[in-house]
Amino acid sequence: MSISKKQYLLLFLLLFIIMPQCLAATETETLFDQGNRAFSQGNYAQAIDFFEDIAENSGYSASLLYNLANSYVQNGQIGKAIVNYERAAILSPSDSDISGNLDKVRKESGLFQQEPEGVDRLFSLFSINQWATLTLLILAIVALFLIFAVKISFGKSLRIGVYSSSIILLALTASGVLTKYQQLNPSIVTSSSAKILISPFESSTSVGAIQEGRRVYPVKTHGAYSYVTDAAGRKGWLMTSEIESVCGGI
């Protein structure tokens, strides 16, 4: 059976589309193998370069991020390692190797979970969904009260008490939602010399150092600085270049 010109053209177009993808996949596999080889030979900086090149040109995968994190650990860059372990855990949350290595690195680096203090301890009691549910529940109760108030004459003191307590509770639950929302995209301190400043200026006074690998939550930015909070409730300014977003890289 002879092939028509249209079929030849279609075949050519398919090859034109598929071939670059096949070549890119082959190149990615080659770089991945080279990265693993460099790692096994103790050339951790070179392994990092290979894995970062793959991530930049072909995107992320859990296995790539895991190998990249392992390379950063061996290269002594704990902050970068934790960033990539956490990214890998997002893509593959049930992988015990990823979670195991992440816990091991944190333990060996003394990055124990800090207990929240003050109001932050209260906000840590519930998830963002639970705080949002409580907010909706309070609004529903207020709405029902207003409906019944049309038919039933409630005393002035009761109405003032209901409205006042509702405002306070709504402010509390809304703050809980906002706080949890800000914590959805954490950043990791990637510098070994990071210091928390009281204002976003180079000459500003430092309130103390913050350990590499520590998780922080950016709130806002000003110039080259980011205003952050950490799990213990400490607040202050860090250079944006000293932290790296976990979700921002995937």
ABEGO torsion letter per residue (X at the ends): XBBBAAAAAAAAAAAAAAAAAAAAAAAAAAAAAAAAAAAAAGBAAAAAAAAAAAAAAAEBBAAAAAAAAAAAAAAGBAAAAAAAAAAAAAABAABAAAAAAAAAAAAAAGBBBBBBBEAAAAAAABBAAAAAAAAAAAAAAAAAAAAAAAABBBBAAAAAAAAAAAAAAAAAAAAAAAAAAAAABBBBBABAABBBBABBBAABBBAEBBBBGBBBBBABBBEABBBBBBAAGBBEBBBAAABBBAAAAX
